[in-house]
């Protein structure tokens, strides 16, 4: 389990460095991913982005502000409900995210064999089988204890 978690942390660290090299903070990179990944017609609201990013509303507002100042996203009023503001990527946002996504896919392809080996080691140690964890909050402590 330690090797698998270490591998995940290394990938996250690499991802943060790649975002920085592209001139983005990790938070703005994650924001761009959340905007692009949203299935909401017209783009996600700030509240939807906060939910996707698992941050407070004001933190999502700050990330959108930074991305908007950088020309990566725009805020637009909803066509049906003028009280609602939606966020969408600009051409520059799409381009920057496409470049980073290509880098991430290359890195994941490079790491796939080692992650497959780590996953196999977890499976052979019995860690990917049923641990009693059902996804409910009360089972989380039991699952952590099993690690």
N, C-alpha and C positions, 0 to 999 in steps of 0.2 A: 504494500500500500504506500509506503514511504517513497519508493522509486516512482510510482505512478503520479503521486502528488507533486513530487519534485519536477517531474517532466512537465506537468501542467503549469507549474509556476515558472519554469524556464520559458515555456512558450509564451505565457503572458508577458514576461519580462521582454522577450524578443519583440513581441507585438507592440509594446509600449515604446521600445527603441525605434522600431520601424515607423510608428506614427510620428515620433519626435523628428526623425530624419525627413519626414514629409511635411514638417512644419505644423503638426497637429499635436495637441495634448491628447493623452489617452481618453479623457472624457469627451472631447469633441469627436474623436474617431468613433467612440461607442455611440455617440449621438447620431452621427451620419449613418452608421449601420442600422440604428433603430428607425430612422426616418425612411431609409430605403427598404427596410424589411417590413414596414407597416403595411397591412392590407386594407387600411381605412381609405376609402375613396377621398381624394383631395389631399391626403396627407394626414398624419397624426396631429392631435392636439398636444399642448404642453403636458396636460395631465396623462395622456396616453404614453408620451415619451417618458415621463417620470416613472410610470408603472413599468415600462419596458426596461428602463435602466436601473430600477430598484433604488431610486433616489427621491428626495423630497421635491415638491413642486418648485420651490425657489432655486434649487440646485439645477433642475432642468432648464428653468428660465435663464440662469446664468450661462449654461452651456449653449443654449440657443442664441443668446446675445453675442457670445464670442464667435460662434460659427457665422452668424449674420454679419458681424463686423468684418470677418474674413472673406465674405462674399460666397460662402458655401451653402447657406440656406436662406430662404425668405419666409416671412410670415404672410399669410393671405387670409382674408376673411372667408368664411364658409359661404357658399352660394345660397344655401337653404336657411341658415341661421346666422345672422350678422353678429351675434354675440360670440360666436365660436371663431377662434383663430387656428388655422392649420399651418403646419410647417412642411415645406418641401425643399428638396435639393435644387440648387442652381446647376447650371452646366459645369461650373468650376467644382462644385461639390461632387457631382457625378464623376468627373474626371479624376479628382484626387482620390475618391473612394475606390474607383475602378483600379487605379494603380496600386493602392495598398492591398486591395483584395487579391490581385494577381500575385503580389509578394507573399501574402498569407497562404494562398493555395500552394505556391511553390514550397514554402517552409513546411506546411502540413504534409505534402507529398514526401519531402525529405525525412520528416520525423515519423511517418507512418510505420515503417518497419520496427522502429524501437518501441513505439506505442503498442503495436500489435504484440510484441514480445512481453511488454509490461502487463498488458491485459491478459495474455495467456498465463503469465506467472500468477496473477491474481486469481484467475479461474482455477488453476491447478492447486492453489492454496485454499480453495473453497470460499473465496471472498466475493465472488460474483453470483453465488447462489442465493437462495432465499435467506434473508437475515431476520425476517420478521418485520422489516420496515415496510410500511404500506403507503408512505407518503404523508401520513397524518402527523401533526405536530407532536403528539404524545409518543410516537414511535421514534422520533429523531434521536432522543437521548439514548435509547437502546441501540440504535444503529451506530451512533458514535462510539458507544462502549465496545461494540463488536470490532471496531477498527483497532 
